[in-house]
Amino acid sequence: MDSELTELKGSDLEHYAPAISKKEIIDIFLAYDIRLIRYFGSDLFYVEMIDGEPLVPVHPGSSYPPGIERIFDLMARERINMLSYGNEKMMKSCFPVDSTTL
């Protein structure tokens, strides 16, 4: 399920609509003290904070803040299974794609 971590580049996002920049993603990670977001498919996400604790919505059945939901949408559309921010680098890994997937 995992592929190797590579640095997220601004060019990775140039065809994404609605537009979002690498800086916007980093700003969201910093605003909520997020270390990583993991996408498992079928709208299942895990958000881990810098202290290792999970970040969950305040009220059961509610959603995450709009910025985080926007990152979820990006990850689902672009087949990114993990985004991680540390040492001033945004890293990503993507679900493997081969001819049987398409």
FENSULPE-V584409 format. One record per pair of residues at least 4 apart in sequence whose ideal C-beta (glycine too) atoms are under 8 Angstrom apart, sorted by the first residue. I is the first residue (numbers start at 1). J is the second residue. D is the distance in whole Angstrom. If there is no record, write none. Layout:
# FENSULPE-V584409
[[I J D] [I J D]]
This chain:
# FENSULPE-V584409
[[1 81 7] [1 95 7] [1 96 8] [2 81 7] [2 82 8] [2 93 6] [3 81 8] [3 93 5] [3 94 6] [3 95 7] [3 96 5] [4 93 6] [5 82 7] [5 84 7] [5 91 5] [5 92 7] [5 93 5] [6 91 7] [6 92 6] [6 93 7] [7 89 6] [7 90 7] [7 91 6] [7 92 8] [8 12 6] [8 13 8] [8 22 6] [8 25 7] [8 83 7] [8 90 4] [8 91 7] [8 92 5] [9 22 7] [10 14 7] [10 21 7] [10 22 5] [12 22 8] [12 78 8] [12 92 7] [13 19 8] [13 20 6] [13 21 7] [13 22 6] [13 74 8] [16 20 6] [16 74 6] [16 77 7] [16 78 7] [20 24 5] [20 25 6] [20 70 6] [20 71 8] [20 74 6] [21 25 7] [22 26 6] [22 90 6] [23 27 6] [24 28 7] [24 67 8] [25 29 7] [25 71 6] [25 74 8] [25 83 7] [25 90 6] [26 30 6] [26 85 6] [26 90 6] [27 31 6] [27 67 8] [28 32 7] [28 34 7] [28 67 4] [28 68 6] [28 70 8] [28 71 6] [29 34 4] [29 35 8] [29 83 8] [29 85 4] [29 90 8] [30 34 8] [30 85 8] [31 67 7] [32 47 8] [32 49 7] [32 55 6] [32 65 7] [32 67 8] [32 68 7] [33 49 5] [33 50 5] [33 51 7] [33 55 8] [34 47 6] [34 48 7] [34 49 6] [34 50 7] [34 55 7] [34 68 8] [34 85 7] [35 48 5] [35 49 6] [35 50 5] [35 52 8] [35 84 7] [35 85 7] [35 86 7] [36 47 8] [36 48 5] [36 82 6] [36 83 7] [36 84 4] [36 85 7] [37 45 6] [37 46 7] [37 47 5] [37 48 8] [37 68 8] [37 71 6] [37 72 8] [37 75 7] [37 82 7] [37 83 5] [37 84 8] [38 45 7] [38 46 4] [38 48 8] [38 81 7] [38 82 5] [39 44 7] [39 45 5] [39 72 7] [39 75 4] [39 76 7] [39 80 7] [39 81 5] [39 82 7] [40 44 4] [40 45 7] [40 46 7] [40 81 8] [41 95 8] [43 72 8] [43 76 7] [45 72 5] [45 75 8] [46 54 7] [47 54 6] [47 55 4] [47 56 8] [47 64 7] [47 68 7] [48 52 7] [48 53 7] [48 54 6] [48 55 7] [49 53 5] [49 54 7] [49 55 5] [55 64 8] [55 68 8] [57 61 8] [57 62 4] [57 63 6] [57 64 6] [58 62 6] [63 69 6] [64 68 4] [64 69 5] [64 72 7] [65 69 7] [66 70 6] [67 71 7] [68 72 7] [69 73 7] [70 74 7] [71 75 6] [71 83 7] [72 76 6] [73 77 6] [74 78 6] [74 80 7] [75 80 4] [75 81 7] [75 83 7] [78 94 7] [79 94 5] [79 95 5] [79 97 7] [80 92 5] [80 93 7] [80 94 5] [80 95 8] [81 93 6] [81 94 6] [81 95 5] [82 91 8] [82 92 7] [82 93 5] [83 90 7] [83 91 7] [83 92 5] [84 90 7] [84 91 5] [84 92 8] [85 89 7] [85 90 5] [85 91 7] [86 91 8] [96 101 8] [97 101 5] [97 102 7] [98 102 8]]
